[in-house]
């Protein structure tokens, strides 16, 4: 009797295990999947971060191997030159050359112990050092600007009477476009008009444009009119930018081309490619300037100076 009862209890236990096990396995699999997804997202973020930092350092004239050495020291702390060379697969002579270069640039420093080791300067300090170098180079160039211009103007010219040619130039990359917009702003004598989409407006807001406009307005009178679409983005920018010489208005018609038009005789047409990357076309064609100037005047006369109801 006890044996029969024991067999029945065992069967019930086995049945319960069979019912619970699939659900338990399913939950474990879900947990593993969720963990793997989180790990993948984290790894992808780290890889992108490393790529972005590498790109910035290489634009600051660091070589690929110099960036590798800096990353290695920043991660693993003080290391011998031989250990660095072996870990990164760099020839020992090349490793010493890189270490000397980085040390001279103030990116790494020696640890006074035996055997001699090298360690990385904190990344924030590296950025501060490079920013200061750029600032000093810009200051030196600004200081020598007049002398360089005099030398340039002293060069023989093909023709003393030369009219400016009408051109159409493609600008690629946000940095190149931003630099040229700043130049056009400085060349403007009394006014600069712009029609911009939400994406172009927030990008211009995050560029030095409004800071330079504020500085320029302290030197001379210049009027800037900006037409844009009504949205949370445009309202945010409108609240942040408080310049007496900058007037905003909302477009009645959406889908208008984005462009910046200066009274100095330049226009920058802002566009995006299929991947959403910005590029632009700059021109001084008189017919195009007149056409887009007339378009701006028509849009401005039908403007909405407050948020639509």
N, C-alpha and C positions, 0 to 999 in steps of 0.2 A: 504493500500500500504506500509506504514511504517512498519506495523507488518510483512508483507511477507518478506520485505527486512531485517528486524531484524532477522527473522528465518533463512534466507539464510546466513547471516553473522555468526550466531551462529553455523550453520552446518559446514561452512568452517573452523571456529576456532576449532571445535571439531575434524574435519578431520586432521587438522594440528597437533593438540596435539597427536592424535593417531599415526601419522607418526613420530613425534619427540620423543615421550616417549620411544619406544623400543630402539632407538639408545642411548638416554640419559641413560636408565637403563643399557644398555650394557657397556657404558663407565664407569658408576659408579661401576658396578661389576668388570670390569677390574682393576679400580683404587684400589678397596678394595682387590682384589686378589693380585695385585702387592705389596700393603702395607703389607698384611699378610705374603707374601713370604719374604719381606725384614725383617719384625719383627721376623719371624721364623729363618732366617739365623743369625740375630743378637743374638737371644736367644740361638741358638745352639752354636754359637761362644763363648758366655759368659759362658755357661755350660761347654764347653770343657776347657776354660781358668781356671775355678774354679777347675775342675778335675785335670788339669795339675799342678796347684799351690799346691793343696792338696797333690798330689802324691809326689811332691818335699819336702814339709814340713814333711810328714810322713817318708820319707827316711832320713830326718834329725833328726829322733827319736821323733817327736811330735806325741801325740796320736790323734785319730780322734776328741775327744771332745775338746782337746786343740786347734786344728785347727778351729773348729766351734766357740769357744769363741773368738779367734783372728779375724776371719772374721766378727763376729758380732760387735765387738768393732771398727774395722776398718771402718765398714759401718755406724754405728749409733753414733759413738763418745762416750764420757764419759758416763758410765752407772753404776748403783748400782749393787752389787753382786746379790741381790734378783731379780732384774729385768732381769739380765742375765740368772739366773737359770730358771725363769719362761718362758722367751722367747724361750730358747733352750730345755726346757723339761729335765733339769738336776737337780738332787737333790741338795739342797742348800749346804750341806756339801761337796759334790763333786765339786760344783762350786767354793767354797772357796779354796779347794785343788788345783784346776786347776789354779786359779788366782795367788796363791802363787808361783806355779811352773813357770808360765809364767813371773811373776815379777822377780823371782830370775834369770831367763834366760835372762832378759833384753828385753823381747818381748812386755810387757805392763808396765805401771807405774800408780801409784796412783795420783789422783787429790786431793790436800789438801783442801778439803771443807767438809761441813756437809750437808747431809750425805756423807760418803766417796764413791768416784767413781773411776772407773778404765778406762783407755783409751789405745789405741793401739799405739805402736811405728810405724813410717812410714815403709812400706814394704821394701823399699830400704835399710834402716838402719838395718832391721832384716836380710836381705841377707848379708850385710857387716859383721854383728856380727857373723853369722854362718860360713861364709868363713874364718874369722879370727880364729874362734875356730878350724876349720879343719886344718888350716895352723899351728897353735900352736901344735895340736896333732901330725901332721906329723913331725914337727920339733923335738918334744920330742922323737918320735919313732926313727927318724934318729940319734938323739944324743945317744940313748941307743942301737943302732943296734949292735955295736961290743960287748957290754957286753952281750946282749941277745944271740948272736951267740956263744960266749964263753960258756955260760951256756948250750946251746943246744948241742954243741960239747962235753961237759963233760958228757953227758948222756951215759949210757952203750949202745953199739951197738950190734945188733944180730950177725953181722959178720964183722970182720975188713977188709976183702977183699970182697967187694961187687960191682958187676958190675951193671951199670945202665940198668934197664929193658926197653925194647921197649914198648911204650904205645900209645894209641889212645884216645884222650880226646875231648869231645864235649864242645864247648864254646857257651853260649847263652847270647844274649844281647850285644848291642854296647859297653857298658861300660866295661864289662868283656873282650871282644875281644880287645878293645883299650889298656887296661892295659897290657894284655899279649903280644901284638905287641910291646909295649914300652919295656917290659922286654927282649923280644927276640932281639930287636935292641941293647940294652945295652950289651947283652951277645955276640953279634957278634964281632969277632976279627978284620977282615979285610973287609968283604963284606957281602952285603945283597941284594938279587935279588927278584923282584916282577913282577907278571903279574896280572893286575887288569882291571876290566871293568870300564865304566864311573861312575856308581853308587858307586862302591867301591873306586874309585880314589877320588871323591869329598868328600866322607865320611872321608877318610884318611887325606885329605887336611884340613878338619874341626876339626880333632882330634889333639892332641899334637905332632903327629909323626914328622913333619918337624921341629918344634921348638926344640924337643929333639935331632933330627939329627944334627941340627946346633950347639947345645951346645956340643954334643958328638964329633963332628968333630974338635972342638977347643982343645980337650984333646988328641985325637989320630986319626990317619989316618983310615978312613973307607969309602969304596966305595959302593954306592947304585945305582943299575940299575933298572929302572922301564919301563916295556913294557905295553902299553895301546892302546886303540882304538883311531883313529883320530876323533875328534869331537870338537864342541865349548867348551864343558866342559874340555876336556883334554888340549886344547889350552889356556884356562883361567888359569888352574893350572900351566901349563908350564911357563906362563908369570909371575905368582905370585911367584913361587918358584925359587929363584936364588941362588942355592948352588953349589959351585964348585965340590963337591964330589957326587952330585946327577945327574945322566944321564938319560934322557928320550928318548924313541924311540916308533915308532908306529908299531902296528901289521899289517901284511899283511892279516892274516886269523882271522876273527871274530869268536866269540863264544868259545874262549879259556877259560879254567878254571882259576879262580882268586886264586892266592896263593902267600905267602911270604916265602922265603927260606933263611935261615941263615947258615953261615959257622960254627955256634956253634952247628949244628946238630939238628935244629928244623925246622919244616915246619908248616905253618898255612894255611889251605885250606878254603877260604872264600866262603860262599854260602848264598842262600836266600830260604825261604820256600814259600808255595803257597800264603801266605798273603803279601809277599814282605819284611818280617822281616829278618834281618841278623842273621846268626849263623855261626859257624866255627868249624873245626876239627883240632886239633893240634896233631902232631905225631913226633916221633924220629926214626921211622922204617927206617933202613938203606936202604932197597930196594926201598922204596917210595921216600926217599930223592935223591937217585941216579937217579931214573926214571924221577922225576920232574926237577932235575938239568940238565939232558940231554935234556929234552924238552925245558927248558929255553935257553940253549946254541944254540939249533937249531933255535928257534924263534929269538934269538938275532942276529945270523949271517945273517938272512934274513930280518933284521929290515929296517925301513925307518926313517932316522934321521931328516927328515923335513916333512912338511905337504905334503900329496899326491897332485899331480896336478889335 
